[in-house]
Amino acid sequence: MAPAQPSTRVDSWIWSVRLTKTRSTAATACRGGHVKVNGTPAKPAQHVAIGDEIRIRAAGRDRIVEVTRVVSKRVGPPVAAECFIDRSPPPPPKELLAALPQRDRGSGRPTKRERRETDRLLGRPDVG
């Protein structure tokens, strides 16, 4: 019989390698559909093993990581960096983020006209 491959819960692993600040945040991200393991949405209790690809939307950006080591307890940053291979796209440049239009705080939701103008400015297709 082949030896069992080590595995741990996805929410615990995401927290252990410092992709989220708390385990409850990791579990909430899983329940909200922001975490995918090998392309399928993950529940917090789903197990991950070495070689799995994890996609997580956290802190406003997408992270794509491949599991190289399974840990279930929180580890320090140098050890956490050895637990995965980061295949995430680079973050957008700060100049691009600064150029995006910002709404005044408390001004409410954009009108349909304002949304269409914003979509046109960002080059998004006109949906209707």
VENQUISUL-V988125 format. One line per field, one symbol per residue. ss: DSSP state (h for helix, s for strand, l for the rest). phi: phi as a letter, one per 20 degrees, with the letter a starting at -180 (. if undefined). burial: # if it has 9 or more other ideal C-beta (glycine too) atoms within 8 Angstrom, else .. Layout:
# VENQUISUL-V988125
ss = ???
phi = ???
burial = ???
This chain:
# VENQUISUL-V988125
ss = llllllssshhhhhhhllllllhhhhhhhhhlllsssllsslllllssslllssssssllssssssslllllllllhhhhhhlssslllllllhhhhhhllllllllllllhhhhhhhhhhhllllll
phi = .fffffbbffffffffemecfcfffffffffeneccdlndgdegefedcgnfdddceblmbedccdfdbecddfcfgffffeebdedffffffffffffffdeffnenfffffffffffffemfffeq
burial = .......##########.##..#.###.##....###....#.#.#.###.#######....#####..##...#...##..##...#..........................##.###........
